[in-house]
Amino acid sequence: MGTSASPLPAGFRHGLGGARGRAVGPCGEPRRGRARAARIVAAPGRRCFTLTAMSGVGVQAGSVRIGGGAALAVLAGPCVIESRDSALRHAEALAAIARRCAIGLVYKSSFDKANRTSGRSFRGLGLEEGLRVLEDVRAATGLPVVTDVHEREQVAAVAQVADILQTPALLCRQTDFVQAVAASGRVVNLKKGQVLSPWDMVHVVDKARETGNPNILVTERGASFGYQNLVSDMRSLVVLAEAGCPVVFDATHSVQLPGGGGSVSGGQREFVPALARAAVAVGIDALFLEVHEDPAHALSDAATSWPLAALEDLLRRVIAIDEARR
């Protein structure tokens, strides 16, 4: 990752250092203070910065280790639980792919999508039935599971089933909600809001940690760029690591065009591989991908879901990048 000779943004000046090896500043001087997010190498005569490691902190979600020096992990599955049969079919296929690729995989699917563009859109099976399906997925495949929580009242029930509780991006500023989810004691995946800078997320992480729960993930999913468009700034992955927790990149939501389909969100699925490869090269700890056996007919996020049949090829490509940068 290179920069010109101009000064780094404030977040980068104080936000980079060394999780592996000695932390150094722009001119090679030792850095002081708390553990930093990354190690920077400065080339003589210019500010040339190479990210070699993200956060040294790791969390355990079932059998899957995320961060802390572990190999790249993946959170993957259909956006929403469409039916029990569909969930089990996807989960079994994902478990087989994960075994062949030797990658830790957490099954992702939502029992309720309370943030759909239109009130007429399919939302899922609901709390009780959806959690039963996720229990069946865990029992049948052995995969840990992650699912969204939209309300404080859902936390206790979801925490009995899910290995990771995920907070929707649009709710990341809701203090009571974030702290209620973190207080569950489960691993929490905090998704960065589309309207937030990456520097703002340190406050969201701090709110969650105030509950005493250290098991926090933080996810980049793109930033609003005008109306109905998102952009992914790879620099934000480095800044997010400043919060001292594993960093996840959501490659499918990052290509979303919110509301771009009128009553549904549009998307640019063709850019998923490029963004995924770039994020892994930066040094993320986990990759988030919504996948579907028939994306065109997915009941949620049809425009951005990655085809299940193409997942193994994509994972092998990003695994090779992850191994090469270590």
N, C-alpha and C positions, 0 to 999 in steps of 0.2 A: 504494500500500500504506500503510494508516494505522495508527497506534497511539494509545493513550490517552496521558495525560500521565505515566503511570508510567514508571519507568526501563526502558530496553530490556534484554532478556536479555543476558548477558555476551557471547555470540557475536555479537550484533548491535552491541554497543557497540564491539567491536574489529574487527568483521568487515565493515563497510561503508565504502566510500570511493569513489574515482573512477577508472574505467578510461578514461573520456572526460571531459576537462575537469578542473578542480581538485577534489580530494577535500575534503569538508567534514564537520564533525561535527554533532551534534544542534542546536547553536546557531549554525551557520554558520561556525565557526572552521576554519582549515585543518587537515587531518589530516596527520600525519607517519608515517614508517615506510615499509614496503614497499608495492608497488602493491596497490591495493584492488580489490574485486570489483565495485563498483557506485558510481554517483554518487547522492548523496542531496540532496534539496532540502528545507530546513526552512522551513515557513510561520511567519510571525511569531506569537508567542504560543502556539504549540502544536507538538508533535512530529508533523509530518506528512511522511512519507518517501515519495518517489516513485523507484522504480528505473528508471533510464534506460539502463543498459548492464550486461551481465554481463562475464565475463572478457575482457580485451583480448588474450589469448593464443589463437592458432589452430593447428590441425593440418591436415595434408593427407593425405587417404585416397584414393589414386588421383586421379581428376579432381575430387573433392569437397573443398571447403574447409569446415572446421567451426570456428566461433569466429573470433577475431581481427577482428571487424567484418564478417564475411561474413554474407550473408542466411541465414535459417533453412535448415537441412539436415534430411533425414529418413533414418532407418534403418528399413527396412521389408521384410517378407517373412513367409513362413510360419514358425511356431515351429520346426518340424523339417522336414528334407528327407524327404518321403514317397516320392518316386521321382524319377528324372531327368526324365521328361516333366512331372511336376507342377512341379518347380523351374524348368524352362525356360519353361513356360507362365506361371507367376507372374512370373518375372523379365522376360519380354518385355512383359507387361501393365504392370508397374511402370515399366519404362523408358519406355514410351509415355506413361504418366501424368506422369512426371517431365518429359518434354520439353514436354508441353502446359502444365504448370504452371510451367515454367522454374524448377525446384527441384533442388538437388543431392541425389541419392538413393544410398544405400548399401544393397545387397541383403543382407538378414539371413536366415539359416536355419542350423539346427544339424545337424551330422552325427550327433551323439549327445546325447540329453538324459538325463544320468546322474542327474538329481535329480527324476525323476518320483515322484508320490505312491506308486504301487504298482509293485512289481517286475514285474507282468504288463503294464504299459503299454508302448505302442510307444515305442522310444527313437530310432529313426532308422536310417540305412544303415550306420553305422560309419565309422571314420576313413578308410580307404583309398577306399572307394566314395564316401563323402560328399565328400571333397576332390576327387575326379574330377568330381563333379557341379558343385561350386562353380567349378572351372576352366572347365567347359563354359559355365556362366552368364556368367563374365567374358568368355570368347571370343565368345559369341553376342550379348551385349548391351552390352558395354563398361562395365557397372556395376562399381564396386568392391564387395567383399564383406566381411561381418563374420560371424564364427561363434564359438560358445562353445568354450573350452578347459577341460577338467575335471581334467587331470592334467599334471604337469610333463613326462612322457614324450611328450605329444602336441605340445608347443610347437614343436619344430623342424620337424615335418612341416606343421603348420598355418601356420606363418610363411612357408612357401614358396608358399602359395596365397592366404591371406587378407590383405586390406589392413588390417583391424582385428581384433585378438584380444580377445575379450570374456571377462571373468572372472565367473562366476556370483555372484549376491549372497551366497549362503550360504558362499562360500569367500573372502570379502573379508578375513577376519582371518588367513588362512593365509599367513604371511610368505614362506616358501620358495616357495610356489606363485606368489604375486603377483610376486615378484622374478624368478622364472624366466620368466614371461610377459613382463614388462617388458624383460628382458635380450634378448629376441628382436630388439629394435630397431624392431618394428612399432608402429603406433598401438595403444594399449591402452585398452579401455573398461572401467573399474572400476565395477561396479554396487554401489551401497550396500546393505549388508545390511539386512534388514527389522528387525533388532533393534538397529541402530546409530542413534545420533543423527547429524545431519548434521555436527556438530563433530568426531565421531570419524573421519570420512573423510579429514581432512587427514593423519592418520597413515598411512593406507593409501596415499594419494598420495605421501607422503614416502618410504615404503618402495619404491615403484615408481621414483621419481626417483633413489634411491640407486644404481640400476644405470646411471645416465647417460642414460636415455631420457627426453627431455622431452615426448614425444608421448603425452600422457595425456588421456583423457576421463573424466568422472565422471558417473554416472547415478543419478537418483532413481527409485525404483520402489515407493514407499510404505513405511510403517512398521507393524509389528504393533500391533494395537489389540485386545487380548483374543485369544480363540481364533478362528481361521479368519476373520480380518478384517484388512484393511489400510486405512490412511488416508493421504492425500497432504497434507502440510503445505506450502503454497506458500512459506512462509518458508524452508524448507530449501533451496530453489533458490538463494536469496541467500547462505545460509551456505556451501553447497557451492562457490560461486564464490570464496570466500575461499582455497580451495586453489590458485587461480591457473591453472586449466585450464578448457577449455570444459565447459559443463554441458548434460547431456542429460536429458530427461524421458521416462520410459517410461510412456506413457499406458495401455497395455493391461495390463501386469502390475500397475499401480497399482489396477486394479479387480478384481483376483483375490481369491477367497476360498479361501485355501490349505486343501486337503483338504476343502473344503465340499461336494464331491460324493461323499463317501464314499471311493472308491478313486481319485478324480480331484479336481482343484481345481475349484471353482465360480467364478463371476464375475458381474459386473454390467456387461455391455458397454454398456448404455444411458448410462453416465456417462463413457465415453471422450471424446466431443466436448467436454463441459463442462470436464473436467480438461485436455485438450489446449489449449483456447482460453485457459484461465486461465494455464497454464504459459508459453505463448508471450507472453501479455501481460506476465508478469513479466520476460521477457527471456532465455529459454533460447537456446542455440546450435543445438540439434538436438532433434528429436522422434523418439522410438522407438515404432514401432507394429508389432505382429504382425498380419498381414493374411492372409486366406484367401478363395479363391473360393467356398467353401461352408463357413462356420464351423461349422455344426452337425455336419459330418462331418469336421472337422479331426482329425488323429490326435494332436494335442497342443494344449492350451489352447483347446479348442473354445468354452468359455464366455466367453472374453475377446477372441478374435481379431476384428479389425474386418473387415467384409465388403469384399472387393476392389472390388465394384461401387460402394460408397459412399465409397471413398478419395479420389477426385478432388474431390468436393464438400467433404470435410473439409479437405483440403490447401488448397484455394482460400480457405476461411474463415480458416485459421490464417496463411496467407501474408498476407492482408489485414491481420490484426492485427499481424504482424511488421513490415510496411511502415509501418503507421500509428504505431508506437511509435518508429521510428527518427528 
